[in-house]
């Protein structure tokens, strides 16, 4: 069968934070009213590990999310690794990725992640002035200092990690500066995910959602900085995906693939849902205690879900950028469903990006096809591809990874760890803005 991915939610939507834009913390009461404790049982964990490993005999990638997945506890993940070793086959590649808000990390967690080669994603929306706008704790307090301390701990202990930035109306206008903020501090792996949530009972975006214009601007701003100085040095998920699409004629992520329906969610009790953005009762596929995971992943209901994307909106069918976008994520369609008249909320932003960036993306792709890094504006001493500046492309076009994303961390990838960077004190009104814009704080991020 075709490969598929599982995002497991061992504690459902339970979290120690109360981020305003989070769409998952209401899932426990929506899906399982009356349940008091949300924790994946050992029996369910063992069954999941065995069924998933059997279904993916070559490469099996376990993803752990929440809520806050660290609330499941260290013993839970020790058992998960033990079951993976018990049920895994000879030569089978098994990996683990975990997404956390970073506030609960300690030395013991980091030692476990390093020893078991977990790839950890840490959610930070930029410097404190923009991160703390929506990412608050349950007492309404700021969370940036704790999250940044978690990032520093991952770096210092040699855990492989990347940074996830959720783009909303507070930080999207500063996305380019946020990109430079992280890169200047040694972060080399970045993901940006735009937020779109609806007002209750309507199809209208909330006041914290990213706008189409903001999407286009931040994509261009980040891309222009990356193309000028960071090719081969920094991995940005949406740029990697675009280059993968050009080189191999198919996207590496579900958002811009011709078809989705291969990234499922497994809830704490064994329920399987079609997608992280569609964990609703109508898109529950079944339960692994009642049917094997492989059977559920190929059930007729999955094909019905796939049609939300494969049945293209009329506006997309003749679009010059169709092969780069494929109508985007079905969650971003307005209205959600299969109405031919629907549109992607971010359509104009995508068009603004591809209309300006696609020629340069294609130029860079030609170098990468040849296994070389292109010259950049920041490489004055390298007028052309230098000897040894090769990028190894995988055979068969199965993946495009210009930078290492898995495996043990290196001193180069986490060079800032030895600098002992501490969270900065809040800037004064006339201090330089920490986002890197060059303006005074009062005239930039501090204006809000």
C-alpha positions, 0 to 999 in steps of 0.5 A: 500500500502507499505510505501514510503518516500518523500523528498520534495524540497521546493526551488528546488536546490537553495542554498546559498553555492556552494559546488563543489561536489553538484549534485543538484544546477544545477537542476533548470536550467536543469528541469525548464529553464526560471523559475525565482523564485523557492518556493513551493506555499501554494496551493502545500504545502497544497495538498502535506500534505493532500495527503501524510497524507492520503497515510500513515495513520499510520506513515507519515515522512516528509523530507525537503531538497534542495538546502538549505531548510531554504531558503523557510523561517520560515513561510513556515514551520509554514504552513507545521506544520499547514497543518499536524495538520489539515489533520492528523488523530487520532493516526497518527504519524507525524514526520519532518526531515530537512537537512541543511548546518547550515549557516542560523540557528538562535535562532528563527529557533532552537526554532521552530524546538525544539517546533515542534520536527524536527530532523535536519541533519547538513552537515559538512565534518569534521574539517575546513581543510577538510570541506572547501576544497569543501564546499565553499560559492558563493564568494569562501569563507570557510563555516566551522565556520558558519556551526559549529556555527549552530551545536553549536546552535542546541545543545545549544537550545536542537534541536535533530540533527545528522551530515552528512559527505559526503566522497570525495577524500579530507576527505575520507582518514581521515574518522576514524579521522573525526569520532573521531573528532565528537564523542570527541565533543559529537556528537552521530548520524553520517551518512557518504555518499560517493560521486560519480559523473561523468565527463560530458558526460562520465561514468568516476568519477570526481576528487573529487569522493570517490574511492572504496579503500577509501570506504573500508578503511573508513568503516573499520576504523570507524567500528573498532573504534565504535566496540572498544568503542562506541557500544550503545553510538554512532549511525553510519548509515551504521553500523546500517543498516548492523546490521539491515540486520543481525537481521531482514534479510532486510536493513533499508535503500534503498541503501542496500535493495533488492528493492528500488523505495520507496523514492521519491522526490517532487519538488517545483511545485508538480512534483514527481521523482523516487529518489533523485539521479534520478531527471531527466526528464525521471524519472518524475513520474507525478504531484500531481496537476494532480494525487493523490500521492498514485496513482503516488507512485504505477504507472507502471513507478515506477516498471521500476525504481525498475528494475534498482536494482532488475535486478541484475548485473551478478557479484552480483548474486553469491556474498557471500555478496549479502544479505548485499549489494544487488548491492548497489545504482543504481546511483553507477552502471557503467554504470547506467542502466540494463546492466548485465555486469555493476558493482557497482563502490564501489564493492571492497570497500564493499567486503573489509569491509564485509570480515573483519567486518562481523564476528564481526557484527554478534557477536554484532547482537547476543547480540542485539537480546537478548536485550543486549549491547556486551562488548567492548574493552573500557569497562574494567570494564564490562567483559560481558553484565552488568545488565541493559545494554539492548537494546529494539528491536521493535516488528515485526522487523520494525526498528533497533534503538540502540540509540534514533534518534527521540523525544526530546533531552536529556542532555546526548545526547548533553552533550557538549552543556554546554561546550561552545565549540567555533570554534577553531582558524586555527592551526599552522604548528607545532600544533597537527592536529585537526583531532585527528591523533596525528601528526603535522598539517603540516604532516597531514591535512595541507599537502594538 
